[in-house]
Amino acid sequence: MKKIFLTGFLLLIFATHGIAQSEWMKTVIANIPVTVPPTSDITKQRRVAYNVPGEDRGFPDCTYKDFQRNQRITYKDPDRETDCTAYCQFRKPGNSEFTILGISIDEGDYRDIILATYEFDGSPIDWVDVEVKFGDIKLKQYKITPEMKLFVYELKPTSPTPIYFYEDYIQKKISSLNAQRIDTVYQIDDDGKVEKLSEKKYRPKDYSITILETADIWNGNETPLQ
C-alpha cells in the first residue's frame, strides 16, 4: 500500500512540474514578437529574450571546446547551464499548428543557434542546429525560405586532433583550417517536423582564418565530390 501511495505521489509531482514548465513555454511563445521568416542570420531579428527551461527544451543544450564539436564544455558546478534563450519567433505562412523559435545556446565565445518547433501549448516538436560560431569564426550558417525549406552550410574540420578556440585560435593564432564543406537541405513540414531532404559534400580544402571570420560559407568555391 505504501509503495502504491509513493508511486502515485511521484507521478503527481512529475505531472505538476510538467504543467508548470509548459505554462512557462506558453508565456515565452505569447511574449516573443512574431516576425517574418528570416532569410539568414537570425540573430539580427532579436527583439526580446526569454530563458528556455531545461525540462522543456527538447534538444541538447551544450556547447563545445573544439572546432570539431566532439568535446562538450563541462563545468565543475553541476547546476550551471549554458545560456539558453529564445529570442525570435516566426511561423510558416498559412499554418497555425505550430510556431518556430530561434534559440541561442552560448557560453562566452561559443555559440550555437537552433531552430525549434513547438505546439502553442508549449510542447516541443522538433529542432535543427543551424549556426555555429567560435568568436568571429563561422563553421555553420543557414538560409530559410518562406516555405520553410532550410539550407544549412557547414565547414567540418578534417583534423583528427582537436582544434581548440582559445589554445589554437587565440593563443597560437593558427592561420588556416582544413575543412570539408557540407550542405544539407531540410524541410519543416506542416506538422512542425524537420525532414532531411539531401546532403552534398565537397572536397576538403584550406580556409584562411580571415575567410572564416568574414565570408559566408555558401559563397565558397569548393569542388563537389562525385
N, C-alpha and C positions, 0 to 999 in steps of 0.2 A: 504493500500500500504506500509506504514511504517513497519507494522507487517511482511509482506511478505519479505521485504528487510532485516529486522533484522534476521528473521529465516534463510534466505539464507546465510547471513554473518556469523552467528554462525556455520552453517553446514560447511562452507568453513574453518573456524578456526579449527574445530574439525578434518576435513579431513587432513588439512596441518599438524596438530600436530601428527596425527596417522602415516602419512608418515614419519615424522622426527623420531618418535620412532622406526618404522620398519627399517629405514635406520641404526639406531644405533645397533639394534639387528643383522642386516646383517653384520655389522662391527665386532660385538662380534663373530659371527659364523665363519667369514672369518679369524679371527686372533688367535683364540684359537687352538693350535695344536690338531689334531685328533689322539687319541691313541687307543690301543686295548681295548675292553670292560674289565673293572676291575672285578676281582673275588669278592673283598670286599675292604672296606676302601678306598673309592675314594679319600680321602684327600692325599694319597700317590702319586696320579697321578697329583698333582698340577704342572702346567707349567707356566701359566700366568693368571692373574685375571682381569676381566672386570666387572664394575658395571652393574647390570641389572635394567633398569629404571622401576619405579613403574607402569607406564601405560602399560608396555609391558610384565609384569611378567606372568599373567595368573594364579597365585597362591598366597595364603596369605603369606605375608612377616612378620611374627611375631614370637617372642619367648615367653617363659612362665616363670613365677616366681616359680611355684611349679612342683614337680615331676609328679603329676597327669596331668599336662598340661591343666589345666582349667582356670588359671588366666593369661591373656596376660599381657606382660610388656607394660606399657603405659608411656608416657613422658609428662612433663609439656610443653615442646616446641612442638607444633603440627607439625612443619615442620621437626622434627628429625625422621629419619627412621633407622631401623636396618641395619647393614652392609650386603648387599645382593650382592654377587658376583658370576659370572660364572667363573670356573677355570679349567674345564676339559670337553672334548668333545669326544664322540665315536659314532659309528654307527652300525646298525645291518648289518652284512655281507650280501652282495648281494642286499641290499635295498638302493636306492638313493632318496627316497621320503621325508625323514626327518632326523634330527640329534638329538642327545641326549646330553644335557648339565648337568654337575654336578654343582649344585648351593649351596653355603654355605650361610646360614642366621645366623648371630651370633651377639651377644651383650655381650662382655666380656666373662664370663664363660658359657654362654648359647649358644648352637649351634645346629642347625638343618641342615641336608643335604637333598636336594631334587634332584630327577632326573626329568628333564623336557624335553619334546619333542617339537621341533619347525620345522616348514617348513623352507626351505632355504631362503625364503623372510623375515624371522623374525617373522612370525605369530605363536603364541603359539598354541599347540595342546592339550597336557595333561601333568599331573605331578603326582608324588607319593612321599610321605615322607618316607625316608629310613633310616635315622640315627638321633638319639637324644643323646646329651651329656650335662651333667652339670659338668663342670670342667672335672675330670677324670672319673666320673660315666657314664657308658653306659646303657641307657634304651632302645635303639633301634639300631639294626645293620642289615646288609643285605649281600646277595651274589647275583650275577647275572651270568647267563651262556651266552656264545656267541650267543645263540639263543634267547636271551632277556627274558628268564624265570627268574623272580625275586623272591627271598626268603627274606622276611622281618621278623626279630625276635624282639619281643618287650617284655619288662617287665613292666606291668601295676600295679602300687601300688594299694593295696586294701583299704587303709585307706580313709574314707570319709573326714577326717580332712586334709587340705592341708599340704604337707611336703615341706618346702622351702629350697633352696640350701644354702643360707647364714645363716638363722636363725637356721636351724636344722642340716645341714651337716657341715658347717664351724664353727659356734659358739657352738652349743650344742654337736657336734661330735657324732651324732647318730651312733650306732654300727651295725645296721641291718635295712633291709627294707623288709616288707612283700609284695609280688607282685605275679601277675599271668603272666606266660609266654604265649604269643600268637604268633603263627607262621602263617603268611599269604603269600600265593603264588599268584603272578601276572604274566601276560604275556603282554609284549609290542608287539602289533600286527603290521602288515605290513603298517598300516595307522598311526602308532605312538600313538594309543590309549592304555591306560593301563586298562587291564581287570583283575578283581579279579577272581582267579580260585578256591581257597579254603582257609579255616581258621581252625586252630587246636588250642584248648585251653588245658591248663594243670592245675593241682591242685595248688593253691597258696602255697607258702612256704616262709620262711625267707631266705633272702640273706644277707650275711655279706657285709659290705662296702668294704672289701678287694676284695671279689669276684666281686662286681660291678665295681671296679676300674681296675681289671686285667684280668678277664676271658671273653671269648666270650660267648654270650648268647646261641648260638646253641650247646655249649658243656655242657649244664646243664643236670642234672639227674632227670628231672621232671617227674611226673606221668601224663599221658594223661587222660583227662576226657572222660568218655564213652558217 
